Structures are given as structure tokens and as C-alpha cells.
């Protein structure tokens, strides 16, 4: 099996490790201008996407800087190749429309997986089942919050060397933490943007937005807030959904999901394995490989859902529809 990886950063290397664990003997090609390929070696190196596709890979992992995801994905869809593409899928309306056009022409989208890896987290699957069960009654409001100081993301690495710090490379907290937008859609259904604020307010040496707060509403009119930042000194990732008969909480850092009801607090889960984000990358890789080998397999993070998330994300960036 020949697999092309676009990019050479930490996420590209993580995907390569999981791929090699799952498919011993896989032959790797890498699209990179740099000869410093770290953990991706041994591999073939290509300086352009055209050269890389001429190598005739069997599948492609898109893990380049965010601003290049859409162009690379569109070309790969045009070749009808299986693809695991990192989030964010797009960083502009023009890119979104281009990917939509490419997807409409593609012969098979079942083997395309988008890197919204929180969908593979066991604790959030517990949360989804609780909401879908209907026992908590009607949702009246919800909030999704995530943040961590960008300088703490990769200790020892120059902050300015990462794409997150640069708007021109697709950086910005909304694009980086699009997981929360995806999970809000997955858990609550279609959402409409009422208003939002994007800003660079901290003294971090970056030119991308470091804070985003949006007010949305569900199809039934319930308000939903999504609050994201690159600033918090202690990492935060927690959700709360207030329903008529109880409030459902999920907290990744505390590794706990629970429901507060009139009778008291009911624990949903606190097994560390259900909160292991690192394990989701392996699950995502296995899901993708199964889709490659089984045309009937339905992946957990499909392109169709990611396109809807991308459209909502861009509406949040604009401040509304």
C-alpha cells in the first residue's frame, strides 16, 4: 500500500505512526519542501502535489498547514483517492465552494474521513446517547467552551514557527478549535449564527485571532454559546446542556461526564479511557482503513458532515449568515 502524506508537522507524523502500526510495510510518500522529515522517514519526498500524485498513491493523508487543506483535498477528490484530511477543512468561502464542487464530481466519498477526532471519544458518545434518549426533555440552552494558552501547546517550540500563529496560513482559534463547532452540531443538530466576536486581544506574538465567542440558536430556538481562546493559562474543554429535566455536563480536563437532576447528581462516565484524546487518532485511522477496504462501511467523521460544520464555522467568522 502506497500512502501520500502532505505536510511534515506533528499531526502528519502522528498519522504516519498510526498508519505504520495498522499497516506494517506501508510505503510512505511525503509532500514537503523541506528535507527534514523527522519521524516520517523512511519515505519518498516530493516537492509538488503534481509530482506526488504522479507517484500513484493508493490513498492520501492531508496534514499540511490549514490554508492548503482545501486545494489539496479538491485535487485528491478529482483523482477519486481515499483521503484522511485534517481539520479545518477550509478557511474561506471560496475554498468551501471549491471543495463542494469537487465532492459533487467525486465517485466515492465513503472513504474520505475528516480529522474531527473528538467524534471518536467514548465519553462524548455517552453524552450523545443521553441527549438522544430524550429523558432529559427539551434543551433550553447550551454552552461549549475550550481554551489553552497557545504558547503551551508545543512546549519548547517557537510559537511563531507554527501555522496557528499566522492568519495567512489558516491560523486562528476558531479554525484550530473547530472541534467545538462540530460537536455542537453533532449533539444539537443544525445551528444558526446570531452574532459573534473574533479578535486578537492578548499580547501573544501572533497575527491570528486569539479569542472567538459566538451566540447561535438551535432549530427550536434554544441559545447556544461557543467560547474559544488561545489565552487560558489552564487548559479548558467543557460542555453544558441545560434541559427541562436535568443539566448534562462534560469536562475533558476533569475526565468526567454527569447529569444534575432534581434528585441529585448522576454519573455518566469517568473511565479515563473514555477521555483519552490520544487514542482517538488510532480509532480514526482504523475507521478510515476499514472504509478503504469495505465500501459499505460508514465512517464516524464523513466529508458531508464536515462541509456543514465548515459552513457554520465560516458564518461564525463573518459574524452571521
N, C-alpha and C positions, 0 to 999 in steps of 0.2 A: 504494500500500500504506500503510495506517494502522497504526502500531505504538505501543502504550502502554508507557511505562517507569514503573515505580513506584520512587520514590526519586530523589535528585539528587546522590548522592555520587560518589566517584571510580570505583567499579565501574559505576555507571549511565552515567557519561559515557564510560567506556571502551567499553561495549557500544554506545552510540549512535554513537561514531566508527566502529566496525567495521560497524555496520548501514548507515550512510550510505555507507561505501566500497563495500559489497556491493550496495546498492540505491539508486542515485542517484535523488533525487526522492522518497524515502520521506517520509511526513508523520508527524511525531512528536507524541505527546501525553505529558504528564508528570504523574504524581500526586505533588503536593508541597504542603505548607502554605506553603512559602517562595516568594517571588517571585524570589529569587536563584538562577537556574538555570544560570549559567556556560555551559559548553560544550554544554549541551543545547539552547539556543536556536539557531534559531527553532523554536518549538513551541507547542502548546496547553497550558495548565495547568489542572489540575483539583484541587479541594480534597478530594474524597472518591472512593473506589473506585466507588461507585454512579454518580456523575456521569461518571467516566472510562469505565465500561463502557457507559453510555448513548451515549457518543460513537461506539460501534460499531467498535472497533478490529478489525483483521484478525488481530492477534497481540499478545502481551504479553511484556515482559521484566520479571521481578520482581527488583528490585535495591534494595529498601528495607532498613531495619535488620532484623537476623536475626529478631527476635521477631515480625515481621509477615509473614514469608515464607509460613508455613503458611496463615494466614487468607486472604491474597491468592490463593495458589495454589488453595485449595479453591473460592473463588468463580470463578476463571478456568476450572477444570476443569468447574464447573457450567454454564458457558457454552460448553463444548466448543471453546475457543480454543487455538491453538498457543501454547506458552509456553516461554520460556527462563528458568529460575528459579535464582537464586543459591543457593549453599550458605551455611549449613546449611539443609537442607530444613525442619527443625523444631527446637524447643528444649525440648519437653516430650512426655511420653507422650500427653497429651490431644491435642496437635497432631498427633502421628503417627497416632493413630486417626482423627482428623477427615480428614486427607489420604487415608488408606487408604479411608475410606468414599466420599469424593469421587471417587477414582480408580476405584473399583469401579463407580460410576454413569456415568463418562465414556465417551463413544462412541469416542474415538480417543486413545490415549496415545502413538502413534508420533511425533507432532510435539511432544512435551514433552522438553526437554533440561534436565538439571541441571548446574550450573556446577562440576562436578568436573573442572576443565580439565587436571589432570595426566594424565588418560587420553589426551590428545592429544599428549603429549610423545614424540617419536621414540625417545629413549633408553630410556624405560620400556616401550615396545613391544618393543624389543630384549630387555630383561630378561624380559618375559613370554614371548616366543618361546623363550628359552633354558630357562626353567623348564618350559614345556610340552613341549619336546623330549624331556625325560626323561634326557638324557645325564649329568646330574649326580647321578642317583639320588635316594634318599629324603631329604626335608627332615628335619633333626633339630632345628633351632632357627632363629629369625629375629628381627631387631630393626629397628624403624623409628624414626628419630629426626629431630625437626625443632624448631628454636627460633631466636628472634631477639628482642632487646630491643624491646618494644612501642613505646618512645619513638623508635626508629629507623625504624619502618615508613613514616611520612609526615613526613619532616623539615620543620620549620617550622610544623607544625600542632599546636595544643594537644592534648595526649594525651587530656584529659578530654572533648574535643568529639566523639570517635569512639565508636561503639557498642561497640567491643571492650572499652572500659574499664568498661562498665556491665552487670552481670548482668541487670538488668531489661530491657535492650534486646537480650538474646540474646548478650551478650559472654561471653568466656571462652576460654581457649586450646584446649580440646577442640572447641568449636564452630567456632572460626576455622580450626583446623588439622585439620579432619575429612578433608582430603585423605589423610592418612596412614592413617586408618581405611579409607577407600575403597580405597586402593592395596593395603593388606594383604589385604582381601577379594578384590580383583581378582586378585592374584598367587597367593594361597594357598588361596582357597576359603572356605567357611563357617568362622567362628571363634566360640569360646565364651569369655566373660569368666570368669577365675578370681578375680581381685582387681584393685583399682585404688585410686589415691590422687589426689584432687583437692584443691588447696589454693591459698591466696594467701599466699605466703611472702616475697616481695620487698617493697621499700619503694616500688614504683611506686604513684602516686596513683590507684589503681583499686579497684573493689569486686568485680571478677570474678576467677575463678581464674587464676593465672599459671603453674601447673605441673600437669601430669597425667602419671602413669605407670601403665600397665596391663599386667597379665600375662594373656595369652589362650592358648588352645590350638587347634590345628587339629583337624579331624575324625579325623586319625590320631594325635593326642596330642602333636604337637610344640609346645613352648612358643614363644610369640611375645610380644615386648615392644614397646610403643609408648610413646615418651617425648617429651613436648611441653612447651615453655616459652615464656614471654614475656620471658625474662630474659637469655639469652646475648648477650654483647657482640659476638660474631662470628656471623653467620648460619650455621645448620647445617641441612642436609636430606640425610640419607644413610640407605641401607638396606643390610642384610646378611642373606643367607640361606645358612646352613651346610647343605650336603647331603653325602651319603656320599662323593661323588667330586669335590667341589670347593665352594668358597665363592664365591657371587655377590655382588658389591658394586656399588652405585650411589651416586654422590655428585654432587648437583646443583651444589654450590659449586665443586668441583674439575672439573666438567664431564667426568666420566669414568665408564665402567662397565666392569668387568673380572671375570675369574674366576681364582681362585687354585686351581691343581690340583697334584697331586704333581709333575708335570713342570715346573711354573713358573707364570708369570702369563700369561693370555691376554686381550688387549684385546677388549672387545665393541664399544665405540664411544667416540669422543672428539671427534666433529664438533660444533662449537658450535651448529649449527642443531638438533641433536638434544636440546639442553638449553635451548633458547630458550623460556622460560615465556611471554614476551610474545607470541610467535607463536601460542601455543595458543588465545588468545582469538579470533583471526581464524578459526582452524580450527574452533573450537566454533561460531562464528556461521555459517560456511558449512555445517556439518553440520546445524544447525537449519533454515536456509533451504532446504536440499535436502529435508529431511523435510516441510516445509510444502508444497513443490511436487510431491513424489513420495511417495505414500502407502506405497510398498513399501520405501522407504529405512529402514534400521535405524541408529539413532544410536549413537554410542560411549558416551554417558553417559545411559542411559534412566532414567525415573522408577522403574521396578520395581527396578533395582539400587540406586538412591539410597534407596529406602524400607528396603531391607535394611541398608544402611550406617547409616541413621538409627537403626534399631532397635538395632544393635550399639553405636553411639555413646552412646545413652541408657543402655544396660546398663553401659557403661564409667563413665558419670557416676554411676550408682547404686552402682557397685562390684561388680556381678554381676547375674545373671538374677534 
